[in-house]
Amino acid sequence: MEVQEYIGRELAGVKRALDRALNSLTQQEVSWRPGSGCNSIGLILLHIGRIEDMFIQARFLGKPEIWQSEKWYEKLNLSPTEEGAHYTVEQVNCFEVPKLEDLLAYHDAVRARTKECLRSMKPEEFGQKVSLPPFGELHKATVFSFIAAHASEHIGEISYLRGLQRGMDK
């Protein structure tokens, strides 16, 4: 199996896990926080999409993020400078979670661009390096690996928050 096919399978597995974790959640559940300064499922979902958008579009391809180019900040009623990270407790507590369907549309748009990038790559390009602050110079294949691992870690958090609200397997 070539690296391109492997990465594609990993990204598909991440999508299946995310869909499973979000299945049948209400907007109230997506917006719920277990306590002050704790992230909601919606904020975590935004974070996953924003990081992937930044890493692939801006850092990897040197293009504008679709957050800006497709004006997703308007569609989600958020600030154009929203990074989806580095929040204070006050910012977390005040964050107004966009509609789940809109967050998922943003996430799907970002993933579609990531998959386009992956499909367009030649095998020798995966060994090339790209600057990914704050991590330094990484092989392009490692950036894709990071995206899958990063999303998987946060899907675990989403699943935990779901379980706190619904109990096991509900």
C-alpha positions, 0 to 999 in steps of 0.5 A: 500500500502506498502512503497516499492510500494509507493516509486516505484510509486514516482520514476516512476512519477519522471521519467515521469516528467523528460521525459516530461520536456526533450521531443524533446529538442535539444542539443543546448537547453540542453546546453543553460544557461540564464546567467553567472553562471546559470546552463544548463539543461544538468548540472542539469540533470548530478547533479540529476544522480550524487546525486542519484548515490552517495546516493544509491550506496556509502552511502546507499549500501556502494558500488562504484558509477557506475560513477566509476565502469562502467566508466561513466565519460569516456562515458560522457567525464568528470573527474573521480572526477566530483561530479555534484555539488559545482561549482564555477561560472567559472566552471558553465560557462566552463562546457561542456554539454555531449550529452543528450542521454548519460546523459539520459543513465547515469541517466537510469543506476543509476535509474535501480540500485536504483530500484534494491536496492528498490526491494531487501529491506524487509519491516523492512529495511526501518526503519533502519538508514543510514548516509547521510552527510551532512544530518546526520542519516536518515531512509532508507525510507527517503533517497528514499523520498529525492531522489524523492523530489530532482529530482522533484525540479530540474525537475522544474528548467529544465521545467523553462529553457525549458520555457524560451527558447520555451515559454509555452507548446512547 
